């Protein structure tokens, strides 16, 4: 069985656009070091 983690135990980052913190997601397991934005909306607004 998979070990359950509390959300507070997961690593967090701060979004470069909006400044909000966001937590690690399983879909980012292989690319967590490259993740910079909390959402697609912030990714689109990165140059504004």
mmCIF entry with sequence, helices, sheets and N, C-alpha, C, O atoms, coordinates in Angstrom:
data_MODEL
# 
_entry.id   MODEL 
# 
_entity.id                         1 
_entity.type                       polymer 
_entity.pdbx_number_of_molecules   1 
# 
_entity_poly.entity_id                      1 
_entity_poly.type                           'polypeptide(L)' 
_entity_poly.nstd_linkage                   no 
_entity_poly.nstd_monomer                   no 
_entity_poly.pdbx_seq_one_letter_code       
;(UNK)(UNK)(UNK)(UNK)(UNK)(UNK)(UNK)(UNK)(UNK)(UNK)(UNK)(UNK)(UNK)(UNK)(UNK)(UNK)
(UNK)(UNK)(UNK)(UNK)(UNK)(UNK)(UNK)(UNK)(UNK)(UNK)(UNK)(UNK)(UNK)(UNK)(UNK)(UNK)
(UNK)(UNK)(UNK)(UNK)(UNK)(UNK)(UNK)(UNK)(UNK)(UNK)(UNK)(UNK)(UNK)(UNK)(UNK)(UNK)
;
_entity_poly.pdbx_seq_one_letter_code_can   XXXXXXXXXXXXXXXXXXXXXXXXXXXXXXXXXXXXXXXXXXXXXXXX 
_entity_poly.pdbx_strand_id                 A 
# 
loop_
_entity_poly_seq.entity_id 
_entity_poly_seq.num 
_entity_poly_seq.mon_id 
_entity_poly_seq.hetero 
1 1  UNK n 
1 2  UNK n 
1 3  UNK n 
1 4  UNK n 
1 5  UNK n 
1 6  UNK n 
1 7  UNK n 
1 8  UNK n 
1 9  UNK n 
1 10 UNK n 
1 11 UNK n 
1 12 UNK n 
1 13 UNK n 
1 14 UNK n 
1 15 UNK n 
1 16 UNK n 
1 17 UNK n 
1 18 UNK n 
1 19 UNK n 
1 20 UNK n 
1 21 UNK n 
1 22 UNK n 
1 23 UNK n 
1 24 UNK n 
1 25 UNK n 
1 26 UNK n 
1 27 UNK n 
1 28 UNK n 
1 29 UNK n 
1 30 UNK n 
1 31 UNK n 
1 32 UNK n 
1 33 UNK n 
1 34 UNK n 
1 35 UNK n 
1 36 UNK n 
1 37 UNK n 
1 38 UNK n 
1 39 UNK n 
1 40 UNK n 
1 41 UNK n 
1 42 UNK n 
1 43 UNK n 
1 44 UNK n 
1 45 UNK n 
1 46 UNK n 
1 47 UNK n 
1 48 UNK n 
# 
_struct_asym.id          A 
_struct_asym.entity_id   1 
# 
loop_
_struct_conf.conf_type_id 
_struct_conf.id 
_struct_conf.pdbx_PDB_helix_id 
_struct_conf.beg_label_comp_id 
_struct_conf.beg_label_asym_id 
_struct_conf.beg_label_seq_id 
_struct_conf.pdbx_beg_PDB_ins_code 
_struct_conf.end_label_comp_id 
_struct_conf.end_label_asym_id 
_struct_conf.end_label_seq_id 
_struct_conf.pdbx_end_PDB_ins_code 
_struct_conf.beg_auth_comp_id 
_struct_conf.beg_auth_asym_id 
_struct_conf.beg_auth_seq_id 
_struct_conf.end_auth_comp_id 
_struct_conf.end_auth_asym_id 
_struct_conf.end_auth_seq_id 
_struct_conf.pdbx_PDB_helix_class 
_struct_conf.details 
_struct_conf.pdbx_PDB_helix_length 
HELX_P HELX_P1 AA1 UNK A 7  ? UNK A 9  ? UNK A 7  UNK A 9  5 ? 3 
HELX_P HELX_P2 AA2 UNK A 26 ? UNK A 28 ? UNK A 26 UNK A 28 5 ? 3 
HELX_P HELX_P3 AA3 UNK A 32 ? UNK A 34 ? UNK A 32 UNK A 34 5 ? 3 
HELX_P HELX_P4 AA4 UNK A 40 ? UNK A 44 ? UNK A 40 UNK A 44 1 ? 5 
# 
_struct_conf_type.id          HELX_P 
_struct_conf_type.criteria    ? 
_struct_conf_type.reference   ? 
# 
_struct_sheet.id               AA1 
_struct_sheet.type             ? 
_struct_sheet.number_strands   2 
_struct_sheet.details          ? 
# 
_struct_sheet_order.sheet_id     AA1 
_struct_sheet_order.range_id_1   1 
_struct_sheet_order.range_id_2   2 
_struct_sheet_order.offset       ? 
_struct_sheet_order.sense        anti-parallel 
# 
loop_
_struct_sheet_range.sheet_id 
_struct_sheet_range.id 
_struct_sheet_range.beg_label_comp_id 
_struct_sheet_range.beg_label_asym_id 
_struct_sheet_range.beg_label_seq_id 
_struct_sheet_range.pdbx_beg_PDB_ins_code 
_struct_sheet_range.end_label_comp_id 
_struct_sheet_range.end_label_asym_id 
_struct_sheet_range.end_label_seq_id 
_struct_sheet_range.pdbx_end_PDB_ins_code 
_struct_sheet_range.beg_auth_comp_id 
_struct_sheet_range.beg_auth_asym_id 
_struct_sheet_range.beg_auth_seq_id 
_struct_sheet_range.end_auth_comp_id 
_struct_sheet_range.end_auth_asym_id 
_struct_sheet_range.end_auth_seq_id 
AA1 1 UNK A 12 ? UNK A 14 ? UNK A 12 UNK A 14 
AA1 2 UNK A 21 ? UNK A 23 ? UNK A 21 UNK A 23 
# 
loop_
_atom_site.group_PDB 
_atom_site.id 
_atom_site.type_symbol 
_atom_site.label_atom_id 
_atom_site.label_alt_id 
_atom_site.label_comp_id 
_atom_site.label_asym_id 
_atom_site.label_entity_id 
_atom_site.label_seq_id 
_atom_site.pdbx_PDB_ins_code 
_atom_site.Cartn_x 
_atom_site.Cartn_y 
_atom_site.Cartn_z 
_atom_site.occupancy 
_atom_site.B_iso_or_equiv 
_atom_site.pdbx_formal_charge 
_atom_site.auth_seq_id 
_atom_site.auth_comp_id 
_atom_site.auth_asym_id 
_atom_site.auth_atom_id 
_atom_site.pdbx_PDB_model_num 
ATOM 1   N N  . UNK A 1 1  ? 0.831  -1.194 0.000   1.00 0.00 ? 1  UNK A N  1 
ATOM 2   C CA . UNK A 1 1  ? 0.000  0.000  0.000   1.00 0.00 ? 1  UNK A CA 1 
ATOM 3   C C  . UNK A 1 1  ? 0.871  1.252  0.000   1.00 0.00 ? 1  UNK A C  1 
ATOM 4   O O  . UNK A 1 1  ? 1.969  1.257  0.557   1.00 0.00 ? 1  UNK A O  1 
ATOM 5   N N  . UNK A 1 2  ? 0.382  2.286  -0.616  1.00 0.00 ? 2  UNK A N  1 
ATOM 6   C CA . UNK A 1 2  ? 1.106  3.550  -0.665  1.00 0.00 ? 2  UNK A CA 1 
ATOM 7   C C  . UNK A 1 2  ? 1.034  4.253  0.682   1.00 0.00 ? 2  UNK A C  1 
ATOM 8   O O  . UNK A 1 2  ? 0.023  4.198  1.383   1.00 0.00 ? 2  UNK A O  1 
ATOM 9   N N  . UNK A 1 3  ? 2.113  4.902  1.019   1.00 0.00 ? 3  UNK A N  1 
ATOM 10  C CA . UNK A 1 3  ? 2.170  5.632  2.277   1.00 0.00 ? 3  UNK A CA 1 
ATOM 11  C C  . UNK A 1 3  ? 1.506  6.992  2.095   1.00 0.00 ? 3  UNK A C  1 
ATOM 12  O O  . UNK A 1 3  ? 1.828  7.716  1.153   1.00 0.00 ? 3  UNK A O  1 
ATOM 13  N N  . UNK A 1 4  ? 0.599  7.338  2.972   1.00 0.00 ? 4  UNK A N  1 
ATOM 14  C CA . UNK A 1 4  ? -0.095 8.613  2.896   1.00 0.00 ? 4  UNK A CA 1 
ATOM 15  C C  . UNK A 1 4  ? 0.757  9.718  3.514   1.00 0.00 ? 4  UNK A C  1 
ATOM 16  O O  . UNK A 1 4  ? 1.399  9.509  4.543   1.00 0.00 ? 4  UNK A O  1 
ATOM 17  N N  . UNK A 1 5  ? 0.761  10.883 2.892   1.00 0.00 ? 5  UNK A N  1 
ATOM 18  C CA . UNK A 1 5  ? 1.497  12.038 3.390   1.00 0.00 ? 5  UNK A CA 1 
ATOM 19  C C  . UNK A 1 5  ? 0.504  13.130 3.768   1.00 0.00 ? 5  UNK A C  1 
ATOM 20  O O  . UNK A 1 5  ? -0.532 13.299 3.125   1.00 0.00 ? 5  UNK A O  1 
ATOM 21  N N  . UNK A 1 6  ? 0.834  13.850 4.798   1.00 0.00 ? 6  UNK A N  1 
ATOM 22  C CA . UNK A 1 6  ? 0.064  15.040 5.111   1.00 0.00 ? 6  UNK A CA 1 
ATOM 23  C C  . UNK A 1 6  ? 0.492  16.135 4.148   1.00 0.00 ? 6  UNK A C  1 
ATOM 24  O O  . UNK A 1 6  ? 1.658  16.205 3.759   1.00 0.00 ? 6  UNK A O  1 
ATOM 25  N N  . UNK A 1 7  ? -0.439 16.978 3.769   1.00 0.00 ? 7  UNK A N  1 
ATOM 26  C CA . UNK A 1 7  ? -0.114 18.036 2.828   1.00 0.00 ? 7  UNK A CA 1 
ATOM 27  C C  . UNK A 1 7  ? 0.956  18.969 3.392   1.00 0.00 ? 7  UNK A C  1 
ATOM 28  O O  . UNK A 1 7  ? 1.757  19.521 2.638   1.00 0.00 ? 7  UNK A O  1 
ATOM 29  N N  . UNK A 1 8  ? 0.972  19.144 4.693   1.00 0.00 ? 8  UNK A N  1 
ATOM 30  C CA . UNK A 1 8  ? 1.965  20.029 5.299   1.00 0.00 ? 8  UNK A CA 1 
ATOM 31  C C  . UNK A 1 8  ? 3.372  19.468 5.213   1.00 0.00 ? 8  UNK A C  1 
ATOM 32  O O  . UNK A 1 8  ? 4.336  20.216 5.374   1.00 0.00 ? 8  UNK A O  1 
ATOM 33  N N  . UNK A 1 9  ? 3.519  18.169 4.962   1.00 0.00 ? 9  UNK A N  1 
ATOM 34  C CA . UNK A 1 9  ? 4.832  17.539 4.840   1.00 0.00 ? 9  UNK A CA 1 
ATOM 35  C C  . UNK A 1 9  ? 5.408  17.623 3.423   1.00 0.00 ? 9  UNK A C  1 
ATOM 36  O O  . UNK A 1 9  ? 6.588  17.332 3.223   1.00 0.00 ? 9  UNK A O  1 
ATOM 37  N N  . UNK A 1 10 ? 4.599  18.013 2.447   1.00 0.00 ? 10 UNK A N  1 
ATOM 38  C CA . UNK A 1 10 ? 5.049  18.081 1.062   1.00 0.00 ? 10 UNK A CA 1 
ATOM 39  C C  . UNK A 1 10 ? 5.829  19.368 0.816   1.00 0.00 ? 10 UNK A C  1 
ATOM 40  O O  . UNK A 1 10 ? 5.561  20.381 1.463   1.00 0.00 ? 10 UNK A O  1 
ATOM 41  N N  . UNK A 1 11 ? 6.794  19.347 -0.109  1.00 0.00 ? 11 UNK A N  1 
ATOM 42  C CA . UNK A 1 11 ? 7.565  20.558 -0.398  1.00 0.00 ? 11 UNK A CA 1 
ATOM 43  C C  . UNK A 1 11 ? 6.703  21.632 -1.061  1.00 0.00 ? 11 UNK A C  1 
ATOM 44  O O  . UNK A 1 11 ? 5.725  21.324 -1.743  1.00 0.00 ? 11 UNK A O  1 
ATOM 45  N N  . UNK A 1 12 ? 7.071  22.871 -0.857  1.00 0.00 ? 12 UNK A N  1 
ATOM 46  C CA . UNK A 1 12 ? 6.333  23.988 -1.436  1.00 0.00 ? 12 UNK A CA 1 
ATOM 47  C C  . UNK A 1 12 ? 7.290  24.900 -2.199  1.00 0.00 ? 12 UNK A C  1 
ATOM 48  O O  . UNK A 1 12 ? 8.502  24.880 -1.985  1.00 0.00 ? 12 UNK A O  1 
ATOM 49  N N  . UNK A 1 13 ? 6.716  25.692 -3.088  1.00 0.00 ? 13 UNK A N  1 
ATOM 50  C CA . UNK A 1 13 ? 7.446  26.716 -3.836  1.00 0.00 ? 13 UNK A CA 1 
ATOM 51  C C  . UNK A 1 13 ? 6.567  27.954 -3.907  1.00 0.00 ? 13 UNK A C  1 
ATOM 52  O O  . UNK A 1 13 ? 5.373  27.899 -3.614  1.00 0.00 ? 13 UNK A O  1 
ATOM 53  N N  . UNK A 1 14 ? 7.169  29.069 -4.298  1.00 0.00 ? 14 UNK A N  1 
ATOM 54  C CA . UNK A 1 14 ? 6.440  30.309 -4.501  1.00 0.00 ? 14 UNK A CA 1 
ATOM 55  C C  . UNK A 1 14 ? 6.372  30.600 -5.997  1.00 0.00 ? 14 UNK A C  1 
ATOM 56  O O  . UNK A 1 14 ? 7.381  30.540 -6.700  1.00 0.00 ? 14 UNK A O  1 
ATOM 57  N N  . UNK A 1 15 ? 5.175  30.914 -6.472  1.00 0.00 ? 15 UNK A N  1 
ATOM 58  C CA . UNK A 1 15 ? 4.961  31.218 -7.890  1.00 0.00 ? 15 UNK A CA 1 
ATOM 59  C C  . UNK A 1 15 ? 5.684  32.514 -8.240  1.00 0.00 ? 15 UNK A C  1 
ATOM 60  O O  . UNK A 1 15 ? 5.614  33.486 -7.487  1.00 0.00 ? 15 UNK A O  1 
ATOM 61  N N  . UNK A 1 16 ? 6.381  32.535 -9.382  1.00 0.00 ? 16 UNK A N  1 
ATOM 62  C CA . UNK A 1 16 ? 7.127  33.710 -9.809  1.00 0.00 ? 16 UNK A CA 1 
ATOM 63  C C  . UNK A 1 16 ? 6.236  34.853 -10.274 1.00 0.00 ? 16 UNK A C  1 
ATOM 64  O O  . UNK A 1 16 ? 6.680  36.000 -10.307 1.00 0.00 ? 16 UNK A O  1 
ATOM 65  N N  . UNK A 1 17 ? 4.979  34.563 -10.637 1.00 0.00 ? 17 UNK A N  1 
ATOM 66  C CA . UNK A 1 17 ? 4.085  35.596 -11.152 1.00 0.00 ? 17 UNK A CA 1 
ATOM 67  C C  . UNK A 1 17 ? 3.205  36.177 -10.052 1.00 0.00 ? 17 UNK A C  1 
ATOM 68  O O  . UNK A 1 17 ? 3.199  37.390 -9.842  1.00 0.00 ? 17 UNK A O  1 
ATOM 69  N N  . UNK A 1 18 ? 2.472  35.335 -9.357  1.00 0.00 ? 18 UNK A N  1 
ATOM 70  C CA . UNK A 1 18 ? 1.501  35.833 -8.380  1.00 0.00 ? 18 UNK A CA 1 
ATOM 71  C C  . UNK A 1 18 ? 2.036  35.853 -6.949  1.00 0.00 ? 18 UNK A C  1 
ATOM 72  O O  . UNK A 1 18 ? 1.449  36.505 -6.085  1.00 0.00 ? 18 UNK A O  1 
ATOM 73  N N  . UNK A 1 19 ? 3.130  35.156 -6.687  1.00 0.00 ? 19 UNK A N  1 
ATOM 74  C CA . UNK A 1 19 ? 3.714  35.169 -5.352  1.00 0.00 ? 19 UNK A CA 1 
ATOM 75  C C  . UNK A 1 19 ? 3.075  34.223 -4.358  1.00 0.00 ? 19 UNK A C  1 
ATOM 76  O O  . UNK A 1 19 ? 3.478  34.191 -3.195  1.00 0.00 ? 19 UNK A O  1 
ATOM 77  N N  . UNK A 1 20 ? 2.098  33.461 -4.783  1.00 0.00 ? 20 UNK A N  1 
ATOM 78  C CA . UNK A 1 20 ? 1.448  32.498 -3.885  1.00 0.00 ? 20 UNK A CA 1 
ATOM 79  C C  . UNK A 1 20 ? 2.301  31.245 -3.762  1.00 0.00 ? 20 UNK A C  1 
ATOM 80  O O  . UNK A 1 20 ? 3.044  30.887 -4.676  1.00 0.00 ? 20 UNK A O  1 
ATOM 81  N N  . UNK A 1 21 ? 2.180  30.588 -2.618  1.00 0.00 ? 21 UNK A N  1 
ATOM 82  C CA . UNK A 1 21 ? 2.895  29.329 -2.464  1.00 0.00 ? 21 UNK A CA 1 
ATOM 83  C C  . UNK A 1 21 ? 2.015  28.193 -2.971  1.00 0.00 ? 21 UNK A C  1 
ATOM 84  O O  . UNK A 1 21 ? 0.790  28.241 -2.859  1.00 0.00 ? 21 UNK A O  1 
ATOM 85  N N  . UNK A 1 22 ? 2.660  27.170 -3.529  1.00 0.00 ? 22 UNK A N  1 
ATOM 86  C CA . UNK A 1 22 ? 1.938  25.993 -3.993  1.00 0.00 ? 22 UNK A CA 1 
ATOM 87  C C  . UNK A 1 22 ? 2.718  24.757 -3.601  1.00 0.00 ? 22 UNK A C  1 
ATOM 88  O O  . UNK A 1 22 ? 3.938  24.810 -3.441  1.00 0.00 ? 22 UNK A O  1 
ATOM 89  N N  . UNK A 1 23 ? 2.026  23.651 -3.447  1.00 0.00 ? 23 UNK A N  1 
ATOM 90  C CA . UNK A 1 23 ? 2.650  22.424 -2.958  1.00 0.00 ? 23 UNK A CA 1 
ATOM 91  C C  . UNK A 1 23 ? 2.897  21.449 -4.100  1.00 0.00 ? 23 UNK A C  1 
ATOM 92  O O  . UNK A 1 23 ? 2.283  21.524 -5.164  1.00 0.00 ? 23 UNK A O  1 
ATOM 93  N N  . UNK A 1 24 ? 3.811  20.541 -3.838  1.00 0.00 ? 24 UNK A N  1 
ATOM 94  C CA . UNK A 1 24 ? 4.183  19.481 -4.758  1.00 0.00 ? 24 UNK A CA 1 
ATOM 95  C C  . UNK A 1 24 ? 2.961  18.656 -5.146  1.00 0.00 ? 24 UNK A C  1 
ATOM 96  O O  . UNK A 1 24 ? 2.090  18.388 -4.318  1.00 0.00 ? 24 UNK A O  1 
ATOM 97  N N  . UNK A 1 25 ? 2.908  18.260 -6.408  1.00 0.00 ? 25 UNK A N  1 
ATOM 98  C CA . UNK A 1 25 ? 1.850  17.367 -6.899  1.00 0.00 ? 25 UNK A CA 1 
ATOM 99  C C  . UNK A 1 25 ? 2.505  16.154 -7.544  1.00 0.00 ? 25 UNK A C  1 
ATOM 100 O O  . UNK A 1 25 ? 3.629  16.229 -8.041  1.00 0.00 ? 25 UNK A O  1 
ATOM 101 N N  . UNK A 1 26 ? 1.800  15.058 -7.530  1.00 0.00 ? 26 UNK A N  1 
ATOM 102 C CA . UNK A 1 26 ? 2.357  13.828 -8.069  1.00 0.00 ? 26 UNK A CA 1 
ATOM 103 C C  . UNK A 1 26 ? 2.729  13.957 -9.543  1.00 0.00 ? 26 UNK A C  1 
ATOM 104 O O  . UNK A 1 26 ? 3.700  13.348 -9.992  1.00 0.00 ? 26 UNK A O  1 
ATOM 105 N N  . UNK A 1 27 ? 1.965  14.747 -10.297 1.00 0.00 ? 27 UNK A N  1 
ATOM 106 C CA . UNK A 1 27 ? 2.267  14.906 -11.725 1.00 0.00 ? 27 UNK A CA 1 
ATOM 107 C C  . UNK A 1 27 ? 3.576  15.655 -11.952 1.00 0.00 ? 27 UNK A C  1 
ATOM 108 O O  . UNK A 1 27 ? 4.129  15.616 -13.050 1.00 0.00 ? 27 UNK A O  1 
ATOM 109 N N  . UNK A 1 28 ? 4.081  16.346 -10.907 1.00 0.00 ? 28 UNK A N  1 
ATOM 110 C CA . UNK A 1 28 ? 5.347  17.053 -10.990 1.00 0.00 ? 28 UNK A CA 1 
ATOM 111 C C  . UNK A 1 28 ? 6.509  16.251 -10.409 1.00 0.00 ? 28 UNK A C  1 
ATOM 112 O O  . UNK A 1 28 ? 7.587  16.807 -10.201 1.00 0.00 ? 28 UNK A O  1 
ATOM 113 N N  . UNK A 1 29 ? 6.320  14.980 -10.146 1.00 0.00 ? 29 UNK A N  1 
ATOM 114 C CA . UNK A 1 29 ? 7.341  14.164 -9.485  1.00 0.00 ? 29 UNK A CA 1 
ATOM 115 C C  . UNK A 1 29 ? 8.656  14.141 -10.264 1.00 0.00 ? 29 UNK A C  1 
ATOM 116 O O  . UNK A 1 29 ? 9.728  14.182 -9.660  1.00 0.00 ? 29 UNK A O  1 
ATOM 117 N N  . UNK A 1 30 ? 8.589  14.077 -11.583 1.00 0.00 ? 30 UNK A N  1 
ATOM 118 C CA . UNK A 1 30 ? 9.800  13.978 -12.396 1.00 0.00 ? 30 UNK A CA 1 
ATOM 119 C C  . UNK A 1 30 ? 10.388 15.328 -12.791 1.00 0.00 ? 30 UNK A C  1 
ATOM 120 O O  . UNK A 1 30 ? 11.515 15.386 -13.283 1.00 0.00 ? 30 UNK A O  1 
ATOM 121 N N  . UNK A 1 31 ? 9.644  16.413 -12.584 1.00 0.00 ? 31 UNK A N  1 
ATOM 122 C CA . UNK A 1 31 ? 10.128 17.715 -13.050 1.00 0.00 ? 31 UNK A CA 1 
ATOM 123 C C  . UNK A 1 31 ? 9.964  18.815 -12.003 1.00 0.00 ? 31 UNK A C  1 
ATOM 124 O O  . UNK A 1 31 ? 9.842  19.985 -12.364 1.00 0.00 ? 31 UNK A O  1 
ATOM 125 N N  . UNK A 1 32 ? 9.959  18.473 -10.733 1.00 0.00 ? 32 UNK A N  1 
ATOM 126 C CA . UNK A 1 32 ? 9.726  19.450 -9.667  1.00 0.00 ? 32 UNK A CA 1 
ATOM 127 C C  . UNK A 1 32 ? 10.740 20.592 -9.705  1.00 0.00 ? 32 UNK A C  1 
ATOM 128 O O  . UNK A 1 32 ? 10.388 21.729 -9.389  1.00 0.00 ? 32 UNK A O  1 
ATOM 129 N N  . UNK A 1 33 ? 11.968 20.323 -10.077 1.00 0.00 ? 33 UNK A N  1 
ATOM 130 C CA . UNK A 1 33 ? 12.990 21.368 -10.118 1.00 0.00 ? 33 UNK A CA 1 
ATOM 131 C C  . UNK A 1 33 ? 12.712 22.415 -11.198 1.00 0.00 ? 33 UNK A C  1 
ATOM 132 O O  . UNK A 1 33 ? 13.152 23.557 -11.068 1.00 0.00 ? 33 UNK A O  1 
ATOM 133 N N  . UNK A 1 34 ? 11.994 22.049 -12.252 1.00 0.00 ? 34 UNK A N  1 
ATOM 134 C CA . UNK A 1 34 ? 11.700 22.975 -13.335 1.00 0.00 ? 34 UNK A CA 1 
ATOM 135 C C  . UNK A 1 34 ? 10.381 23.718 -13.155 1.00 0.00 ? 34 UNK A C  1 
ATOM 136 O O  . UNK A 1 34 ? 10.119 24.671 -13.889 1.00 0.00 ? 34 UNK A O  1 
ATOM 137 N N  . UNK A 1 35 ? 9.552  23.316 -12.212 1.00 0.00 ? 35 UNK A N  1 
ATOM 138 C CA . UNK A 1 35 ? 8.244  23.948 -12.005 1.00 0.00 ? 35 UNK A CA 1 
ATOM 139 C C  . UNK A 1 35 ? 8.452  25.336 -11.419 1.00 0.00 ? 35 UNK A C  1 
ATOM 140 O O  . UNK A 1 35 ? 9.121  25.486 -10.397 1.00 0.00 ? 35 UNK A O  1 
ATOM 141 N N  . UNK A 1 36 ? 7.874  26.369 -12.071 1.00 0.00 ? 36 UNK A N  1 
ATOM 142 C CA . UNK A 1 36 ? 8.046  27.755 -11.636 1.00 0.00 ? 36 UNK A CA 1 
ATOM 143 C C  . UNK A 1 36 ? 6.723  28.453 -11.352 1.00 0.00 ? 36 UNK A C  1 
ATOM 144 O O  . UNK A 1 36 ? 6.686  29.429 -10.602 1.00 0.00 ? 36 UNK A O  1 
ATOM 145 N N  . UNK A 1 37 ? 5.634  27.961 -11.948 1.00 0.00 ? 37 UNK A N  1 
ATOM 146 C CA . UNK A 1 37 ? 4.352  28.642 -11.870 1.00 0.00 ? 37 UNK A CA 1 
ATOM 147 C C  . UNK A 1 37 ? 3.303  27.736 -11.230 1.00 0.00 ? 37 UNK A C  1 
ATOM 148 O O  . UNK A 1 37 ? 3.352  26.515 -11.376 1.00 0.00 ? 37 UNK A O  1 
ATOM 149 N N  . UNK A 1 38 ? 2.361  28.343 -10.525 1.00 0.00 ? 38 UNK A N  1 
ATOM 150 C CA . UNK A 1 38 ? 1.353  27.563 -9.809  1.00 0.00 ? 38 UNK A CA 1 
ATOM 151 C C  . UNK A 1 38 ? 0.221  27.083 -10.713 1.00 0.00 ? 38 UNK A C  1 
ATOM 152 O O  . UNK A 1 38 ? -0.485 26.135 -10.372 1.00 0.00 ? 38 UNK A O  1 
ATOM 153 N N  . UNK A 1 39 ? 0.044  27.735 -11.868 1.00 0.00 ? 39 UNK A N  1 
ATOM 154 C CA . UNK A 1 39 ? -1.082 27.384 -12.735 1.00 0.00 ? 39 UNK A CA 1 
ATOM 155 C C  . UNK A 1 39 ? -0.775 27.761 -14.181 1.00 0.00 ? 39 UNK A C  1 
ATOM 156 O O  . UNK A 1 39 ? 0.212  28.442 -14.459 1.00 0.00 ? 39 UNK A O  1 
ATOM 157 N N  . UNK A 1 40 ? -1.621 27.317 -15.086 1.00 0.00 ? 40 UNK A N  1 
ATOM 158 C CA . UNK A 1 40 ? -1.499 27.680 -16.497 1.00 0.00 ? 40 UNK A CA 1 
ATOM 159 C C  . UNK A 1 40 ? -1.741 29.171 -16.682 1.00 0.00 ? 40 UNK A C  1 
ATOM 160 O O  . UNK A 1 40 ? -1.125 29.794 -17.547 1.00 0.00 ? 40 UNK A O  1 
ATOM 161 N N  . UNK A 1 41 ? -2.626 29.747 -15.886 1.00 0.00 ? 41 UNK A N  1 
ATOM 162 C CA . UNK A 1 41 ? -2.889 31.177 -15.977 1.00 0.00 ? 41 UNK A CA 1 
ATOM 163 C C  . UNK A 1 41 ? -1.616 31.980 -15.692 1.00 0.00 ? 41 UNK A C  1 
ATOM 164 O O  . UNK A 1 41 ? -1.302 32.926 -16.415 1.00 0.00 ? 41 UNK A O  1 
ATOM 165 N N  . UNK A 1 42 ? -0.899 31.608 -14.655 1.00 0.00 ? 42 UNK A N  1 
ATOM 166 C CA . UNK A 1 42 ? 0.355  32.299 -14.334 1.00 0.00 ? 42 UNK A CA 1 
ATOM 167 C C  . UNK A 1 42 ? 1.416  32.041 -15.397 1.00 0.00 ? 42 UNK A C  1 
ATOM 168 O O  . UNK A 1 42 ? 2.208  32.932 -15.706 1.00 0.00 ? 42 UNK A O  1 
ATOM 169 N N  . UNK A 1 43 ? 1.443  30.857 -15.951 1.00 0.00 ? 43 UNK A N  1 
ATOM 170 C CA . UNK A 1 43 ? 2.389  30.560 -17.022 1.00 0.00 ? 43 UNK A CA 1 
ATOM 171 C C  . UNK A 1 43 ? 2.145  31.475 -18.230 1.00 0.00 ? 43 UNK A C  1 
ATOM 172 O O  . UNK A 1 43 ? 3.095  31.958 -18.845 1.00 0.00 ? 43 UNK A O  1 
ATOM 173 N N  . UNK A 1 44 ? 0.874  31.710 -18.566 1.00 0.00 ? 44 UNK A N  1 
ATOM 174 C CA . UNK A 1 44 ? 0.547  32.597 -19.692 1.00 0.00 ? 44 UNK A CA 1 
ATOM 175 C C  . UNK A 1 44 ? 0.895  34.047 -19.390 1.00 0.00 ? 44 UNK A C  1 
ATOM 176 O O  . UNK A 1 44 ? 1.245  34.797 -20.301 1.00 0.00 ? 44 UNK A O  1 
ATOM 177 N N  . UNK A 1 45 ? 0.807  34.455 -18.128 1.00 0.00 ? 45 UNK A N  1 
ATOM 178 C CA . UNK A 1 45 ? 1.026  35.842 -17.748 1.00 0.00 ? 45 UNK A CA 1 
ATOM 179 C C  . UNK A 1 45 ? 2.480  36.146 -17.388 1.00 0.00 ? 45 UNK A C  1 
ATOM 180 O O  . UNK A 1 45 ? 2.768  37.245 -16.913 1.00 0.00 ? 45 UNK A O  1 
ATOM 181 N N  . UNK A 1 46 ? 3.386  35.225 -17.596 1.00 0.00 ? 46 UNK A N  1 
ATOM 182 C CA . UNK A 1 46 ? 4.772  35.385 -17.155 1.00 0.00 ? 46 UNK A CA 1 
ATOM 183 C C  . UNK A 1 46 ? 5.476  36.591 -17.782 1.00 0.00 ? 46 UNK A C  1 
ATOM 184 O O  . UNK A 1 46 ? 6.388  37.144 -17.168 1.00 0.00 ? 46 UNK A O  1 
ATOM 185 N N  . UNK A 1 47 ? 5.084  37.010 -18.971 1.00 0.00 ? 47 UNK A N  1 
ATOM 186 C CA . UNK A 1 47 ? 5.742  38.117 -19.656 1.00 0.00 ? 47 UNK A CA 1 
ATOM 187 C C  . UNK A 1 47 ? 5.032  39.456 -19.496 1.00 0.00 ? 47 UNK A C  1 
ATOM 188 O O  . UNK A 1 47 ? 5.489  40.464 -20.035 1.00 0.00 ? 47 UNK A O  1 
ATOM 189 N N  . UNK A 1 48 ? 3.947  39.480 -18.779 1.00 0.00 ? 48 UNK A N  1 
ATOM 190 C CA . UNK A 1 48 ? 3.180  40.738 -18.635 1.00 0.00 ? 48 UNK A CA 1 
ATOM 191 C C  . UNK A 1 48 ? 3.732  41.610 -17.523 1.00 0.00 ? 48 UNK A C  1 
ATOM 192 O O  . UNK A 1 48 ? 3.207  42.694 -17.271 1.00 0.00 ? 48 UNK A O  1 
# 
